[in-house]
Amino acid sequence: MGSATSTTTVSTVEVTVHHQTPLGQLVVSTSDAGVTCVRFADDSRTIDDTSRDTGSARAWALADQVCREFDEYFAGHRARFEVPVDLSRLGVVRRLVLEALVETVTHGQTTTYGELAKAVGMRSGARPIGGAMAGNPVLIIVPCHRVLGANGKLTGYAGGLEAKQALLDLERSDAAIAQQTLEFQVA
């Protein structure tokens, strides 16, 4: 098994686990402060799960929580993640963009790079937004898959365009079901 990473940054990655989802295996890392990394497993970058006898109890609790929340999300029972996210290693601008994305583009919605640039007051346009999305360390929870090109077309995604489309389809389906349920309750 792999050992916990220890550095002198604000928070350290203490726990790394693999979690199976309908889109494939995710590699999830947590610190005491929150989720630090979610990425799709890649055979070229293998990382062993952290042994349960290493890492803090808090980091393990957060790893368990995020895995439960992923199960709920993919089952259509969760629209917003509650597990804390630790973006403390990112630069101020990238963190600002990713936090704005989480707050402004909700489950079942999409935006464009240009619209997100306007929302965060970036006069330099879409290019820095694209850089922030490309450097997003916490896929799915920080929903860069909801950001589209200016023409509404799919653009790059660390998990691949197939995964991006599948995530958007899942969220649109969830939103449609929620709307039908709301209409049924109102009627």
C-alpha positions as CSV (number, residue, x, y, z in Angstrom):
1,M,0.0,0.0,0.0
2,G,1.1,3.6,-0.6
3,S,2.1,5.9,2.2
4,A,0.6,9.2,3.1
5,T,2.2,12.3,1.4
6,S,3.7,14.8,3.9
7,T,4.6,18.3,2.9
8,T,4.9,21.7,4.6
9,T,1.8,23.2,2.8
10,V,-1.2,24.5,4.6
11,S,-2.8,21.0,4.5
12,T,-1.3,17.7,3.5
13,V,-2.8,14.9,1.5
14,E,-3.2,12.2,4.0
15,V,-5.5,9.7,2.4
16,T,-5.9,8.5,-1.2
17,V,-8.6,5.9,-2.2
18,H,-10.0,4.6,-5.4
19,H,-13.8,4.7,-5.8
20,Q,-15.7,2.8,-8.6
21,T,-18.4,4.8,-10.4
22,P,-20.5,4.2,-13.5
23,L,-18.0,6.3,-15.4
24,G,-15.0,4.3,-14.2
25,Q,-12.7,4.5,-11.2
26,L,-12.0,7.8,-9.5
27,V,-8.8,8.5,-7.4
28,V,-9.8,10.6,-4.4
29,S,-7.5,12.3,-2.0
30,T,-8.4,14.1,1.2
31,S,-6.7,16.1,3.9
32,D,-8.0,17.2,7.3
33,A,-9.4,20.3,5.5
34,G,-11.3,18.5,2.8
35,V,-11.1,16.9,-0.6
36,T,-7.9,17.9,-2.4
37,C,-8.1,15.8,-5.5
38,V,-10.6,13.9,-7.6
39,R,-9.5,12.5,-10.9
40,F,-10.3,9.6,-13.2
41,A,-7.9,6.7,-12.7
42,D,-5.3,6.4,-15.4
43,D,-3.2,3.3,-15.7
44,S,-0.1,5.5,-16.5
45,R,-0.3,7.1,-13.0
46,T,-1.1,4.3,-10.5
47,I,-1.5,5.3,-6.9
48,D,-2.2,2.8,-4.2
49,D,-4.9,3.3,-1.7
50,T,-3.6,4.7,1.6
51,S,-3.6,2.1,4.4
52,R,-6.2,2.5,7.0
53,D,-3.5,2.6,9.7
54,T,-2.1,5.9,8.2
55,G,-3.7,9.3,7.8
56,S,-5.9,11.1,10.3
57,A,-9.3,10.0,11.4
58,R,-10.7,13.2,10.0
59,A,-9.1,12.6,6.5
60,W,-10.6,9.1,6.5
61,A,-14.0,10.4,7.5
62,L,-13.9,12.8,4.7
63,A,-12.8,10.1,2.2
64,D,-15.7,7.9,3.4
65,Q,-18.1,10.9,3.1
66,V,-17.1,11.8,-0.4
67,C,-17.4,8.2,-1.6
68,R,-20.9,8.0,-0.2
69,E,-21.8,11.3,-1.8
70,F,-20.4,10.1,-5.2
71,D,-22.7,7.0,-4.9
72,E,-25.7,9.2,-4.2
73,Y,-24.8,11.6,-7.0
74,F,-24.5,8.8,-9.6
75,A,-27.7,7.2,-8.3
76,G,-29.5,10.5,-8.9
77,H,-30.1,11.3,-5.2
78,R,-27.6,14.1,-4.8
79,A,-27.5,17.4,-6.6
80,R,-24.9,19.2,-4.4
81,F,-21.9,17.9,-2.6
82,E,-21.6,18.7,1.1
83,V,-18.1,17.4,1.7
84,P,-15.6,20.3,2.2
85,V,-13.2,20.9,-0.6
86,D,-9.6,22.0,0.1
87,L,-8.4,24.3,-2.7
88,S,-5.7,25.9,-0.5
89,R,-2.9,24.8,-2.8
90,L,-4.2,26.8,-5.7
91,G,-3.4,30.4,-6.6
92,V,-5.9,33.1,-5.7
93,V,-7.3,33.6,-9.2
94,R,-7.8,29.9,-10.0
95,R,-9.4,29.4,-6.6
96,L,-11.7,32.4,-7.1
97,V,-12.8,31.0,-10.5
98,L,-13.5,27.5,-9.2
99,E,-15.3,28.7,-6.1
100,A,-17.5,31.0,-8.4
101,L,-18.3,28.0,-10.6
102,V,-19.5,25.9,-7.6
103,E,-21.7,28.8,-6.4
104,T,-23.2,30.0,-9.7
105,V,-23.6,27.0,-12.0
106,T,-25.9,24.5,-10.3
107,H,-26.8,20.9,-11.0
108,G,-28.4,20.5,-14.4
109,Q,-27.2,23.9,-15.6
110,T,-24.3,24.8,-17.9
111,T,-22.4,28.0,-18.7
112,T,-19.7,29.1,-21.1
113,Y,-16.1,30.2,-20.4
114,G,-17.1,33.7,-21.4
115,E,-20.2,33.8,-19.2
116,L,-18.1,32.6,-16.2
117,A,-15.5,35.2,-17.0
118,K,-18.1,37.9,-16.8
119,A,-19.6,36.4,-13.6
120,V,-16.2,36.7,-11.8
121,G,-15.4,40.1,-13.4
122,M,-12.5,38.9,-15.6
123,R,-12.1,41.5,-18.3
124,S,-9.4,39.3,-19.9
125,G,-12.1,37.0,-21.2
126,A,-12.5,33.2,-21.5
127,R,-8.8,32.2,-21.7
128,P,-8.0,32.4,-18.0
129,I,-11.2,30.6,-17.2
130,G,-10.1,27.8,-19.5
131,G,-6.8,27.6,-17.6
132,A,-8.6,27.4,-14.3
133,M,-10.9,24.6,-15.6
134,A,-7.9,22.7,-17.0
135,G,-6.2,23.0,-13.6
136,N,-9.2,21.9,-11.5
137,P,-7.9,19.3,-9.1
138,V,-11.3,18.3,-7.8
139,L,-13.4,17.0,-10.8
140,I,-17.1,16.5,-10.5
141,I,-17.4,18.2,-7.1
142,V,-16.0,21.4,-8.6
143,P,-18.1,21.0,-11.7
144,C,-15.9,22.1,-14.6
145,H,-17.8,19.6,-16.8
146,R,-20.6,22.2,-16.8
147,V,-18.5,24.8,-18.7
148,L,-19.0,24.7,-22.5
149,G,-17.4,26.5,-25.4
150,A,-19.0,29.8,-26.7
151,N,-21.0,27.9,-29.2
152,G,-22.4,25.6,-26.5
153,K,-20.3,22.7,-27.7
154,L,-18.3,20.3,-25.5
155,T,-14.7,21.3,-25.0
156,G,-11.8,19.6,-23.2
157,Y,-12.3,17.7,-20.0
158,A,-9.7,15.8,-17.9
159,G,-11.9,12.8,-17.9
160,G,-12.5,12.9,-21.6
161,L,-15.4,14.3,-23.6
162,E,-17.4,11.1,-23.2
163,A,-17.3,11.4,-19.4
164,K,-18.2,15.1,-19.7
165,Q,-21.2,14.3,-21.8
166,A,-22.3,11.5,-19.5
167,L,-22.1,13.8,-16.4
168,L,-24.2,16.5,-18.2
169,D,-26.7,13.9,-19.3
170,L,-27.0,12.5,-15.7
171,E,-27.5,16.0,-14.3
172,R,-30.1,17.0,-17.0
173,S,-32.0,13.7,-16.3
174,D,-31.9,14.5,-12.6
175,A,-33.1,18.0,-13.2
176,A,-36.0,16.8,-15.4
177,I,-37.1,14.2,-12.8
178,A,-37.0,16.9,-10.1
179,Q,-39.1,19.3,-12.2
180,Q,-41.6,16.5,-12.9
181,T,-41.8,15.8,-9.2
182,L,-42.3,19.5,-8.4
183,E,-45.1,19.8,-11.0
184,F,-46.8,16.6,-9.6
185,Q,-46.7,18.1,-6.0
186,V,-48.1,21.4,-7.2
187,A,-50.9,20.0,-9.2
